[in-house]
Structures are given as structure tokens and as C-alpha cells.
Amino acid sequence: MHYSNYLERFLKVCFTKLNLMKKTILLFVLVFFISAKQSLFAQPGWQDTVVVYKGTLDKQPQFPGGQEVWARYVDKHIDTSLQSRYHAPDGKYTSTITFLIDEWGRVSRFKIDKNAGYGTGEEAVRIIKSGPQWKPAEANGKPVSVMQTISVTFNFSKD
């Protein structure tokens, strides 16, 4: 074998391994930045370390547009097939939901406090989750995370 063939094979092996090494390093760097992005660029208070404010509030959290808009939103987005799906008798059913409204107005951490049955508790949570961001509560002029409790009443009638 000629000297240039040895050199050519040596360079091919080196570049092949180098490419593999570059690919490995690139993969490592990408994984590092993806995991770093989740912790470095995540907004504080949204992960598991939310500090819920329990003092006196300057402003209560509010559905955008106020109570009337909230009532219209619920009426528009409520699943009207609940009564027939769950074979619920006619009547009023009120479910009470507690949830977190963070300092950005996002909702999370839902808990059904009072479930009237017939799928009403789950439907109330779905309606709140699918809605727009709320106007957050304020304390000392700054937005704060608070727990909010809301009752949603379902009027079932077969008419």
C-alpha cells in the first residue's frame, strides 16, 4: 500500500470519528439548552413553587369584562348535553370550584369543592380552564397569585 493510501484512510477515520464526536457534542448541547430553557426562562411562580397571597387585596381577581361577561361566557360555553348524557332530572345544580389565578392571570390547580353530580363539577372546571386569562388580584399595587372560589349553577329542564 502506498503512503498516500494510509494517509487517506487515516484522515477518513479521523473525520468520521470527529463527525461522530461533533454530533455527540451537538446533541449534548441541545439537550442542555432545552433543559436549561425550561428552568431559566420559565416565569417564576408558574411551576410548583407558587406563593399564594393570603393578605388583604387591593383588587380581587376578575374575569375580563366583569361578572356580566362571565355569566354570558358560561351560558355560551356550557355543554347543554349534560342532562341527557347523565340522565339528570330537571332542577338547579350548583358546583363550587376553587382554583389558582396566578400573577399573570393564568388559571390552574383546580379542586371541585362541591360537586352537584351529573358531570357538573367537571364541566365547571372545563369551562374555567378553556376561558381567557383573568385579570389577576393586586396587593400593594402588584399582581399576586390567589386562590379563587366560584360557584357555577346549571339549570336542567327538558323543555
Buried (B, 14 or more C-beta within 10 A) or exposed (E): EEEEEEEEEEEEEEEEEEEEEEEEEEEEEEEEEEEEEEEEEEEEBBEEEBEEBEEEBEEEBBBEEEEEEBEEBBEEEBBEEBBEEEEBEEEEBEBBBBBBBBBEBBBEEBEBEBBBEBBBBBBBBBBBEEBEEBBBBBBEEEBBBBBBEBEBEBEBEEE
